[in-house]
């Protein structure tokens, strides 16, 4: 009888495991493993997953849909957790309809890429679109950047450091990935991102243009703070990396775009750094102060200022006390403004070297050594993507 009881117990435990196996089970296996699809590839570089894709929007979408099908599916299955965590009180079905209405506002090449990914992977189109705008509809004012121009850099090259601060919902931090895009007829670029996210919140292109988005919740500017006929800003920023080489070119293009929400954009090329303070109505440029450009989650220009009090910004001001700063000092300042379990990506871009120094956690990611990833080889068109090589 005792043996029979144990067998019954084992049976119910097995049933319970398989019933609950889903996204949570993904955390027990490797989320990313080396793989190839056509000329696209996933490589693991010192623990950092790097995906390289290239070609037309349809080809890139198919490559992403094939290589990242499982992690994208895992995250989309968590849509209830995301919606609840982001504070959306409306039924998910209604939110999905809202997402569907936003699809025509995606730039046409990105829309083709998304639709190709859906066709190959079989994931739900409306759910994927909603996942790409949910971040912009939420408000989590965090993230910090520090840019050091050549006159203040120890090695004479511009450096842009960035913490991505974002809630993990208990799982999101495990899905961080670097995606290197080589789109046909456009600049190659790298995004530090999550699977299924089509925009760019942190990235750099093959010309050395790099950027980082930071949320802003309030402004003194009158008028709507959301433009429902505007393009999601992360897709606006992706276009900057695809089509621009300098800060000035990127600023000009951004002014010409319709923008969905307001935010800050830390923007650098190989020579200069700026912060663009962005609303649906305005783009206000804030230049570096004595070779250093800082940004958190408040507008600071007189045209948009509402409240600029921020302990992280005040803490970052200490960086200006030193005449020259190097990689290790920027990393130290980033760690000084971490927000614990919400600091899930820490990076420093080197535009001249086309190199990124990166930590993807565990949180706070800023407490770990940054791993160097050379992007120049990955940006180069190739039948077989080349490996990233670390040069410290």
Secondary structure, DSSP 4 states (H G I P E B T S, - for coil): -HHHHHHHHHHHHHHHHHHH-SHHHHTTS-S---EEETTEEEEEETTEEEEEEEESHHHHHHHHHHHTHHHHHHHHTTHHHHHHHTT--S-HHHHHHHHHHHGGGS-HHHHHHHHHHHHHH---HHHHHHHHHHHHHS-----EEEEE-GGGBTTSS-EEEEEEE---TTTGGGGEEEEEEEETTS--EEEEEETT--S-SEEEETTS-EEEEEE----S--S-S--TTSBPHHHHHHHHHHH--SHHHHHHHHHHS-BSS-EEEEEE-SS-EEEEEE-SS-EEEEE-BTTEEEE-SS--STTT-S----HHHHHHGGGGGSS-B-HHHHHHHHHHT--GGGEEEEEEEETTTTEEEEE--SSSGGGSPPEEEE-HHHHS--SSPPPP----
